[in-house]
Structures are given as C-alpha cells and as structure tokens.
Amino acid sequence: MNIYDLIFYLFAAITVFSAFAVVSSKNIIYSAYSLMLTFFGVAGLYVLLGADFLAIVQLIVYVGGILILILFGVMLTNKVNGMPIHTEVTNLIPASITIGLFAGIILAFFVNTNWKSTQTEFPNTTIVALGKLLMNEYILIFELLGVLLLIALIGAASIARKK
C-alpha cells in the first residue's frame, strides 16, 4: 500500500462518514456542514482520479453556490418563522445495518481479490490546457458569459432588494 492508496482511503472515509452525518443529524445546520465536508471529500477523490477540473467545479458550484444557498435559506427561514428547524431521525438503525452490510460486501470483495493499485503517482492535470483554450480560442464566449452572469446577479439583487 502506497501513499496514493492511503490518501484515497482518507478521502473515502471523510466522504462516507460525513454523508452518514448528513442523514443522521437532527439539526439541519449540522447536516449542511456535514454536506460541505462530503463535497470536499468528493472533490478530493476527483483530484486523485486526475479530474482536477471536476474537483474545482465541485468546490465552486456545490460548496460555493448550492451549500451556501441552503445555509442562508435555512438561517433566514429560521429567523422569519421563529421556530427551530429540526428533523426526526427515524431510520437510524436500518441505515446503520445497510451501511454495515455494504461495507462488509466491499471489504469481502477487496480481501478475496488480489486488488492492487496500478497507479503509483499522481496523474497529470488538465487545468493548464483548459485555461489556455479559454484565454485564447474561446475568450469572446468566456467574456460574454461573464457579462451575462454579472447582469443576472445585478437583476437578482435589484429584485431581492426591499422597496
């Protein structure tokens, strides 16, 4: 077992345990923070697979956009209604049994097969090539999309603004 395998198992454990915390937490805020940790774990797995662009998109879109939107929505809704937002965890025992069985099946698979990692070093990245394409061949489209997103942001801010 080399360092690549250890890092993979670390990110996999972070992803699985934080995903379990998402579904088992009674507090929605704690679930959202656990979801953020799950997204970071998935982004780490993408980096290990050599999909660095997907890892960056995962961080920007999911952690930077959707998760922050969920947190703000929950926090603002909690203030408006004045009632705490909690969920009931009713399926904790069946979920734990299912996760245990799944982990046992995966462990049996890896023990019974001679599974070895064929990858000994980190894969090459594609961000440099993608950046050169965006800044050379597709610069006009890139800039137009940036202006379009700016217009959408200004429109959303003016709609959300109080009169």
C-alpha positions in Angstrom: 0.0 0.0 0.0 1.5 3.3 -1.1 0.7 6.9 -0.2 -1.8 7.2 -3.0 -3.9 4.4 -1.5 -3.8 6.0 1.9 -4.9 9.4 0.7 -7.7 7.7 -1.3 -8.9 5.8 1.8 -8.7 9.0 3.8 -10.9 10.9 1.4 -13.3 8.0 1.0 -13.7 7.8 4.8 -14.3 11.5 5.1 -16.9 11.3 2.4 -18.7 8.3 3.8 -18.7 9.4 7.4 -19.8 12.9 6.7 -22.5 11.6 4.4 -23.7 9.4 7.2 -23.7 12.5 9.5 -25.9 14.4 6.9 -28.6 11.8 7.1 -28.4 11.1 10.8 -28.2 14.6 12.3 -31.3 16.1 13.9 -30.1 19.6 13.3 -30.3 20.9 9.7 -27.4 23.3 10.2 -25.2 20.4 11.3 -26.4 18.4 8.3 -25.5 21.2 6.0 -22.0 21.5 7.4 -21.6 17.7 7.1 -22.7 18.0 3.5 -20.0 20.6 3.0 -17.4 18.1 4.3 -18.9 15.4 2.0 -18.5 17.8 -1.0 -14.9 18.4 0.0 -14.3 14.7 0.2 -15.7 14.1 -3.3 -13.6 16.9 -4.6 -10.5 15.2 -3.1 -11.5 12.0 -4.8 -11.8 13.8 -8.1 -8.3 15.2 -7.7 -6.9 11.7 -7.1 -8.6 10.5 -10.2 -6.9 13.2 -12.3 -10.1 15.1 -12.9 -8.9 18.4 -11.4 -11.3 20.5 -13.4 -14.2 18.5 -11.9 -12.8 19.0 -8.4 -12.6 22.7 -8.9 -16.2 22.8 -10.3 -17.3 20.7 -7.4 -15.9 23.2 -5.0 -17.2 26.3 -6.8 -20.7 25.0 -7.7 -21.6 22.8 -4.8 -19.7 24.2 -1.9 -19.6 27.8 -3.1 -23.1 28.0 -4.5 -25.6 25.4 -3.5 -24.5 24.8 0.0 -24.2 28.4 0.9 -27.6 29.0 -0.6 -29.0 26.2 1.6 -27.4 27.6 4.7 -28.6 31.1 4.1 -32.1 29.8 3.3 -32.3 27.8 6.5 -30.9 30.6 8.6 -33.3 33.2 7.1 -36.3 30.9 7.4 -35.4 30.1 11.0 -35.4 33.9 11.8 -38.7 34.6 10.0 -40.8 31.8 11.5 -39.2 32.0 14.9 -39.3 28.2 15.3 -36.3 25.9 15.4 -35.7 23.7 12.5 -35.0 20.1 13.5 -35.7 16.8 11.8 -36.6 13.4 13.3 -34.1 10.6 12.7 -36.4 7.6 12.5 -34.4 5.2 10.3 -31.1 5.3 12.0 -30.9 1.6 12.9 -31.9 0.3 9.4 -29.5 2.8 7.8 -26.7 1.6 10.1 -27.4 -2.0 9.2 -27.5 -1.2 5.5 -24.2 0.7 5.7 -22.6 -2.2 7.7 -23.7 -4.8 5.1 -22.5 -2.6 2.3 -19.1 -2.1 4.0 -18.9 -5.9 4.6 -19.5 -6.7 0.9 -16.9 -4.1 -0.2 -14.4 -5.5 2.4 -15.1 -9.1 1.2 -14.5 -8.1 -2.4 -11.2 -6.4 -1.6 -10.0 -9.3 0.6 -10.9 -12.1 -1.8 -9.4 -10.4 -4.9 -5.8 -9.5 -5.4 -6.7 -5.9 -5.9 -3.6 -3.8 -6.3 -3.4 -0.1 -7.2 -1.8 0.2 -10.6 -1.3 3.9 -10.2 1.8 4.8 -8.3 2.0 8.5 -8.9 -0.5 11.3 -9.2 -2.0 11.8 -12.7 -1.3 14.8 -14.9 -3.6 17.8 -14.6 -5.7 19.4 -17.4 -6.3 22.9 -15.9 -3.4 24.5 -17.8 -4.7 23.2 -21.2 -8.2 24.3 -20.4 -7.0 27.7 -19.3 -5.1 28.2 -22.5 -8.2 27.3 -24.5 -10.4 29.7 -22.6 -8.0 32.5 -22.8 -7.0 32.0 -26.5 -9.7 30.4 -28.6 -12.8 30.9 -26.5 -12.1 34.3 -25.0 -15.1 36.1 -26.5 -17.5 33.4 -25.3 -15.9 33.4 -21.9 -16.2 37.2 -21.5 -19.7 37.3 -22.8 -20.8 34.6 -20.3 -19.1 36.6 -17.5 -21.1 39.8 -18.5 -24.3 37.7 -18.7 -23.7 36.4 -15.2 -23.0 39.9 -13.9 -26.3 41.1 -15.5 -28.1 38.2 -13.8 -26.5 39.0 -10.5 -27.4 42.7 -10.7 -31.0 41.7 -11.7 -31.4 39.3 -8.8 -30.0 41.8 -6.3 -32.4 44.5 -7.6 -35.4 42.1 -7.3 -34.5 41.0 -3.8 -33.9 44.5 -2.6 -36.6 45.9 -0.3 -38.5 48.9 -1.6 
